[in-house]
Structures are given as structure tokens and as C-alpha cells.
């Protein structure tokens, strides 16, 4: 049974709505002013709130603002009931986060229709959220165990070789085995560090003090940093000749370590998902829009649907392509850029090319 809270200071209207909704099978709660309404909303957590606008302090707008700033009530559907039907009044309510607006006098059919519409929309959103959660769960189940086990198998296999054949292995082979162990351990370490960083960034996104701290740092020579990071990634893949740089310089609103991480993860993706012998271009420009970095590759690309679903642990066509990476790198880069008031977008043509565009604030006068 759906629970509806009615906040209305006019007793006759409040009782009329209560009677109507109870006849329709809803569980109802009522409040005669805004303060009691806020208290009952936080206490009972209704499925929907109907609230008058013009009431003694706090008024309806203040009630909505208070509820939207409280985590437990922030997402409860909210419908205003008011005699003020002016466009500016409606706009004010919608900007505060109201879901609908009913102008008095309204009919029973209009009220029930508005309630049904809110519940239908809520059901659709819940279904979409569940679908995304199921996709994420399946993606984690497919990708994360593989990403953890692959380097672990390498480490265990190579150390077992050393243990069993240490008397027959010459110094050169020992070096090769040690390099293999180091590479596998480095991959595992990077995955763990990325996971911890991703969790940290998701928590930081809800912490205004952390966000303010992030935005206080700057990088003075992004051109040099980007060139160094991109060159290191290209060497990792043995593709120095495929790297093409065309970079301008400025001062950007992001710490050098954070920018380093963004460039490393996105450049690594560009090399990872493109063939040797095809170019990877990094181009940076300075304009009124800010500092913009484009990273282009001629890899297998993504569809529009795949771009829309990009996120942590999301991989595509894994059964057709043997690929390393859990999808965390892109999610980390995107979150870092957004936390610094920047933007990150992707344009891609499957089988042709992918372009990642990053824009950050330019602090040079």
C-alpha cells in the first residue's frame, strides 16, 4: 500500500484529500503546517508528498528545500498544491526539485492522475536502476575475477618455475622470470590502486570540503606532463612511433598528480584498444572554452549505446575480444575531470576511430 503525506494548512482541503485518497486505497498521513510536515516526512518516509505552497513559515518552497537537502527524503516524489498558477511560481518550484504542480481548484481526476503519473515514473526509474545494477553486477562477475586472477596466475606460475628449477636456470633466464613476475605484480598493484582510488573519488563527490580542496590545486605545465605520461604509455606498448603530440601550454585547475592519472588512463585505453602501427594523437589547445585535450585512436571504437553505458567494470564484447582492464580507468578519469568542474565526452565510430575530449578550466589570464 502506497503511503502519501498531505501537508496542507486549510483543514477542509486537507480532510477532503485524505478522504479521497483513503477511498482509493492509499495509506495517508497529514500535517497542518510545514514544520510538522518536515518532521512527519523524515519519520514516516512516505512514497509521495502533496504540499501546499502558501502556508505559515515554513512555506511549501522551504519545506521542499529542507526535504531535498536531507538524504532520507531527497528523492521522495513531491507535488505542489497551490492557487498560484503563474509561470514564475511553477518555475520556482520545479527549480527546487518539485515533480509536479497542481493549481487549485483541481478535480479528483486531476489529483489522482498526477499521483498515478508520479508512481508510474518512479516505477520506470526503479526498473532502470535495477537493470543498471544487474548489468554492473554481471560485468563485475565477468571482468574483475579475470583481472585479478590473470596477474596472480602469472606470479604463481613464474615463482613455481623458480622454485622447481632453480638449479638448472641460468642467470639470464632468472632475469626474464623476475621481469615477468614484476610485470604481473605491477598490473595487480595498479588494479588494486585504481579500485581504491575509484571508491575514494565516489566518496569525495559527496564531500564539499574534499571537492573544494581538489579544486584549489593547479598544474602550471600540462604540456610537459602530458608529453611525459603519453610517452611512457607508448613505451609500455612498444609503440613510440605511433604517438603523435601537438600540445599547447597554460595553467589548469587540477593537481599534476590528478592530471597525470587522467592522461595515463585515457592514453592507455587508446593504445590498448588500437593496433600497433596505427596512430594515437594527443592534441591540446587553449581557448575561451578552457584547456582542451583530445585523445584520438583508430581502434575498434564504440557504439552510441556502449558510450552511454560506459562506467566502472563495464566492458563490451569481452567474449569476442581478449582485453585487459576492468573499465575502472575511464571511470576514474571521468570522475576526476568532473570533480574539477571540467567535462569529458567521447565520439566514436565502430571499427574506425575513437576521440576522447577533456576540457578543464584555464587559469592563465
C-alpha positions as CSV (number, residue, x, y, z in Angstrom):
1,X,0.0,0.0,0.0
2,X,1.4,3.4,-1.1
3,X,1.9,5.9,1.7
4,X,1.1,9.6,0.9
5,X,1.8,12.6,3.1
6,X,-0.5,15.6,2.7
7,X,0.9,19.0,4.0
8,X,-2.0,21.5,3.9
9,X,-2.9,24.2,6.4
10,X,-6.5,24.6,5.3
11,X,-8.4,21.9,7.2
12,X,-11.3,21.5,4.8
13,X,-8.9,20.8,1.8
14,X,-6.7,18.6,3.9
15,X,-9.6,16.4,5.0
16,X,-11.1,16.3,1.5
17,X,-7.8,15.0,0.1
18,X,-7.4,12.5,2.9
19,X,-10.9,11.1,2.4
20,X,-10.4,10.8,-1.4
21,X,-7.0,9.0,-1.1
22,X,-8.2,6.6,1.6
23,X,-11.1,5.6,-0.6
24,X,-8.6,4.9,-3.4
25,X,-6.7,2.5,-1.1
26,X,-3.7,4.8,-0.1
27,X,-2.3,5.0,3.4
28,X,-2.4,8.6,4.4
29,X,-0.5,10.9,6.8
30,X,-1.4,14.6,7.3
31,X,0.3,17.7,8.6
32,X,-1.3,21.1,9.2
33,X,1.9,23.1,8.7
34,X,5.3,22.9,7.1
35,X,7.3,22.2,10.3
36,X,5.1,19.2,11.2
37,X,5.2,18.1,7.5
38,X,9.0,18.0,7.5
39,X,9.0,16.1,10.8
40,X,6.5,13.5,9.5
41,X,8.3,13.1,6.2
42,X,11.5,12.3,7.9
43,X,9.7,10.0,10.4
44,X,7.4,8.1,8.1
45,X,9.3,8.3,4.7
46,X,6.2,8.4,2.5
47,X,6.1,7.3,-1.1
48,X,4.8,10.7,-2.2
49,X,4.2,14.1,-0.7
50,X,1.4,16.5,-1.6
51,X,2.2,20.0,-0.2
52,X,0.5,23.4,-0.3
53,X,2.7,26.4,-1.2
54,X,1.2,29.2,0.7
55,X,1.5,28.3,4.4
56,X,2.8,30.0,7.6
57,X,6.6,29.6,7.8
58,X,8.0,27.4,6.6
59,X,6.1,27.7,3.3
60,X,5.9,25.0,0.7
61,X,9.1,26.0,-1.1
62,X,11.0,25.9,2.2
63,X,9.6,22.5,3.0
64,X,10.7,21.1,-0.3
65,X,14.2,22.7,0.0
66,X,14.6,21.2,3.5
67,X,13.5,17.7,2.3
68,X,15.7,17.8,-0.7
69,X,18.7,18.5,1.5
70,X,18.0,15.5,3.7
71,X,19.4,12.2,2.3
72,X,16.4,10.1,3.5
73,X,13.8,12.4,1.9
74,X,15.8,13.8,-1.1
75,X,14.2,11.5,-3.7
76,X,10.6,11.3,-2.5
77,X,8.2,12.4,-5.3
78,X,6.8,15.9,-4.4
79,X,3.7,17.6,-5.8
80,X,2.8,21.2,-5.1
81,X,-0.8,22.2,-4.5
82,X,-1.4,25.9,-5.0
83,X,-3.7,28.7,-6.1
84,X,-0.6,30.4,-7.6
85,X,-0.6,29.3,-11.2
86,X,1.8,31.9,-12.5
87,X,4.6,30.6,-14.7
88,X,7.3,32.1,-12.4
89,X,5.8,30.3,-9.3
90,X,5.8,27.0,-11.2
91,X,9.3,27.5,-12.3
92,X,10.5,28.3,-8.8
93,X,9.0,25.0,-7.5
94,X,10.5,23.0,-10.4
95,X,13.9,24.5,-9.8
96,X,13.8,23.4,-6.2
97,X,13.1,19.8,-7.3
98,X,9.3,19.5,-7.4
99,X,7.9,16.7,-9.6
100,X,4.6,18.3,-10.5
101,X,2.3,21.3,-9.8
102,X,-1.5,21.2,-9.4
103,X,-3.3,24.5,-9.4
104,X,-6.3,24.9,-7.1
105,X,-9.1,24.3,-7.6
106,X,-8.3,20.8,-9.1
107,X,-10.6,17.9,-9.7
108,X,-10.4,14.5,-8.1
109,X,-9.4,13.1,-11.6
110,X,-6.6,15.6,-11.9
111,X,-5.2,14.8,-8.5
112,X,-5.4,11.0,-9.0
113,X,-3.9,11.4,-12.4
114,X,-0.9,13.4,-11.1
115,X,-0.4,10.8,-8.3
116,X,-0.6,7.9,-10.8
117,X,1.8,9.6,-13.2
118,X,4.4,10.1,-10.4
119,X,4.2,6.5,-9.3
120,X,4.5,5.2,-12.9
121,X,7.6,7.4,-13.5
122,X,9.1,6.2,-10.2
123,X,8.5,2.5,-11.2
124,X,10.2,3.1,-14.5
125,X,13.2,4.7,-12.8
126,X,13.4,1.9,-10.3
127,X,13.3,-0.6,-13.1
128,X,16.1,1.2,-15.0
129,X,18.2,1.4,-11.8
130,X,17.7,-2.3,-11.2
131,X,18.7,-3.1,-14.8
132,X,21.8,-1.0,-14.5
133,X,22.6,-2.7,-11.2
134,X,22.2,-6.1,-12.8
135,X,24.4,-5.1,-15.7
136,X,27.1,-3.8,-13.3
137,X,26.9,-7.0,-11.2
138,X,27.2,-9.2,-14.3
139,X,30.1,-7.1,-15.6
140,X,31.9,-7.3,-12.3
141,X,31.3,-11.1,-12.2
142,X,32.8,-11.4,-15.6
143,X,35.7,-8.9,-15.5
144,X,37.0,-8.4,-12.0
145,X,37.8,-12.1,-11.2
146,X,39.6,-12.3,-14.6
147,X,41.6,-9.2,-14.0
148,X,42.7,-10.3,-10.5
149,X,43.4,-13.9,-11.4
150,X,45.4,-13.3,-14.6
151,X,48.3,-11.5,-12.9
152,X,48.1,-13.8,-9.9
153,X,48.4,-16.9,-12.2
154,X,51.5,-15.3,-13.8
155,X,53.1,-14.6,-10.4
156,X,52.3,-18.1,-9.1
157,X,53.4,-19.8,-12.3
158,X,56.7,-18.0,-12.6
159,X,57.6,-18.4,-8.9
160,X,56.8,-22.1,-9.1
161,X,59.2,-22.3,-12.0
162,X,61.9,-20.7,-10.0
163,X,61.3,-23.0,-7.0
164,X,61.2,-26.2,-9.0
165,X,64.1,-25.5,-11.5
166,X,66.3,-23.1,-9.6
167,X,69.3,-25.3,-10.0
168,X,69.0,-25.6,-13.8
169,X,68.0,-21.9,-14.6
170,X,70.9,-19.7,-15.7
171,X,71.2,-16.0,-14.8
172,X,69.6,-14.7,-18.0
173,X,66.5,-16.8,-17.5
174,X,66.3,-15.8,-13.9
175,X,66.2,-12.2,-15.0
176,X,63.5,-12.9,-17.6
177,X,61.4,-14.7,-14.9
178,X,61.9,-11.9,-12.5
179,X,60.8,-9.4,-15.1
180,X,57.7,-11.4,-15.7
181,X,56.9,-11.6,-12.0
182,X,57.4,-7.8,-11.7
183,X,55.1,-7.1,-14.7
184,X,52.3,-9.3,-13.3
185,X,52.7,-7.8,-9.8
186,X,52.7,-4.3,-11.2
187,X,49.4,-5.0,-13.1
188,X,47.8,-6.4,-10.0
189,X,49.0,-3.4,-7.9
190,X,47.6,-1.0,-10.4
191,X,44.2,-2.7,-10.4
192,X,44.0,-2.5,-6.6
193,X,45.2,1.1,-6.5
194,X,42.6,2.0,-9.2
195,X,39.8,0.3,-7.2
196,X,40.8,2.2,-4.0
197,X,41.0,5.5,-5.9
198,X,37.6,5.0,-7.5
199,X,36.0,4.4,-4.1
200,X,37.8,7.5,-2.7
201,X,36.5,9.6,-5.6
202,X,33.0,8.4,-5.3
203,X,33.0,9.3,-1.6
204,X,34.7,12.7,-2.4
205,X,31.9,13.6,-4.8
206,X,29.6,13.9,-1.8
207,X,32.0,15.8,0.3
208,X,32.1,19.6,-0.4
209,X,35.3,20.1,1.6
210,X,37.1,17.5,-0.4
211,X,35.8,19.0,-3.6
212,X,37.0,22.4,-2.6
213,X,40.4,21.0,-1.7
214,X,40.7,19.3,-5.1
215,X,39.8,22.5,-7.0
216,X,42.4,24.6,-5.1
217,X,45.4,22.8,-6.9
218,X,46.8,23.7,-10.3
219,X,49.2,22.4,-12.9
220,X,51.4,25.0,-14.5
221,X,53.0,23.0,-17.3
222,X,50.4,20.5,-18.5
223,X,52.1,20.3,-21.9
224,X,55.2,18.8,-20.4
225,X,53.3,16.5,-18.1
226,X,51.0,15.2,-20.9
227,X,54.0,14.6,-23.2
228,X,55.9,12.7,-20.5
229,X,52.9,10.5,-19.5
230,X,51.9,9.7,-23.1
231,X,55.5,8.8,-24.0
232,X,55.7,6.4,-21.0
233,X,52.5,4.7,-22.0
234,X,53.6,4.4,-25.6
235,X,56.9,2.8,-24.5
236,X,54.9,0.3,-22.3
237,X,53.2,-0.9,-25.5
238,X,56.4,-0.7,-27.6
239,X,54.7,1.9,-29.9
240,X,56.7,5.1,-29.5
241,X,56.5,5.6,-33.3
242,X,52.6,5.6,-33.1
243,X,52.4,8.5,-30.7
244,X,51.8,12.0,-32.2
245,X,51.8,15.1,-29.9
246,X,50.6,18.6,-30.7
247,X,50.3,20.4,-27.3
248,X,49.8,24.0,-26.2
249,X,50.5,25.1,-22.6
250,X,48.6,27.0,-19.9
251,X,47.8,26.7,-16.2
252,X,44.9,24.4,-15.5
253,X,42.7,23.9,-12.4
254,X,43.8,20.4,-11.4
255,X,46.7,19.0,-9.4
256,X,49.6,17.5,-11.5
257,X,49.1,14.0,-10.0
258,X,45.4,14.1,-10.8
259,X,46.0,15.2,-14.4
260,X,48.7,12.6,-14.7
261,X,46.2,9.9,-13.7
262,X,43.6,11.2,-16.2
263,X,46.1,11.3,-19.1
264,X,47.6,7.9,-18.2
265,X,44.3,6.0,-18.1
266,X,42.9,7.5,-21.3
267,X,46.1,7.2,-23.2
268,X,46.5,3.6,-22.0
269,X,43.0,2.9,-23.4
270,X,43.9,4.5,-26.7
271,X,46.9,2.2,-27.1
272,X,45.2,-0.8,-25.6
273,X,42.2,-0.8,-28.0
274,X,44.1,0.0,-31.2
275,X,46.5,-2.0,-33.3
276,X,50.3,-1.5,-33.5
277,X,51.2,0.7,-36.4
278,X,48.1,2.9,-36.2
279,X,48.5,6.4,-34.8
280,X,47.4,7.8,-31.4
281,X,47.1,11.6,-31.4
282,X,47.1,13.8,-28.3
283,X,46.2,17.4,-29.2
284,X,45.9,20.2,-26.6
285,X,44.6,23.7,-27.3
286,X,43.9,26.8,-25.2
287,X,40.8,28.9,-25.9
288,X,38.0,30.8,-24.2
289,X,36.4,27.4,-23.6
290,X,39.4,26.4,-21.5
291,X,42.2,23.9,-21.8
292,X,41.0,21.1,-24.1
293,X,42.8,17.8,-24.7
294,X,41.8,15.4,-27.5
295,X,43.0,11.8,-27.4
296,X,42.3,10.0,-30.8
297,X,43.0,6.4,-31.8
298,X,42.0,4.2,-34.7
299,X,40.9,1.3,-32.7
300,X,37.7,-0.8,-32.8
301,X,35.5,2.0,-31.4
302,X,32.2,2.0,-29.5
303,X,28.6,2.2,-30.4
304,X,26.3,5.0,-29.1
305,X,24.7,2.6,-26.7
306,X,28.1,1.4,-25.4
307,X,29.3,5.0,-24.8
308,X,26.1,5.7,-22.9
309,X,26.8,2.8,-20.6
310,X,30.5,3.4,-20.0
311,X,31.4,3.1,-16.3
312,X,33.4,1.2,-13.8
313,X,33.7,-2.5,-14.6
314,X,31.8,-2.1,-17.8
315,X,33.4,-4.0,-20.7
316,X,31.9,-4.8,-24.1
317,X,32.2,-7.8,-26.4
318,X,34.5,-9.5,-24.0
319,X,33.6,-12.9,-25.4
320,X,34.9,-11.7,-28.8
321,X,38.0,-9.7,-27.6
322,X,40.6,-10.7,-25.1
323,X,41.2,-7.4,-23.4
324,X,42.9,-6.3,-20.2
325,X,41.3,-3.7,-18.0
326,X,38.2,-3.6,-15.8
327,X,36.8,-0.3,-17.1
328,X,37.9,1.5,-13.9
329,X,40.5,3.7,-15.7
330,X,37.9,5.5,-17.7
331,X,35.5,5.9,-14.7
332,X,38.3,7.3,-12.6
333,X,39.4,9.8,-15.4
334,X,35.8,11.0,-15.9
335,X,35.2,11.4,-12.2
336,X,38.5,13.4,-11.7
337,X,37.6,15.7,-14.6
338,X,34.1,16.3,-13.2
339,X,35.3,16.9,-9.7
340,X,37.4,19.8,-11.1
341,X,34.4,21.3,-12.9
342,X,35.6,20.0,-16.3
343,X,33.9,17.9,-18.9
344,X,34.7,14.6,-20.6
345,X,33.0,13.3,-23.7
346,X,33.5,10.6,-26.3
347,X,32.8,10.4,-30.0
348,X,33.4,7.1,-31.7
349,X,32.7,5.2,-35.0
350,X,32.9,1.4,-34.6
351,X,35.8,0.0,-36.5
352,X,37.1,3.4,-37.4
353,X,38.2,5.7,-34.5
354,X,37.5,7.0,-31.0
355,X,38.1,10.5,-29.7
356,X,38.0,11.5,-26.1
357,X,37.7,15.2,-25.4
358,X,38.6,16.7,-22.0
359,X,38.0,20.3,-21.1
360,X,39.4,21.9,-17.9
361,X,39.4,25.5,-16.6
362,X,42.2,27.6,-18.0
363,X,43.7,29.9,-15.3
364,X,46.1,31.8,-17.4
365,X,45.0,35.5,-17.8
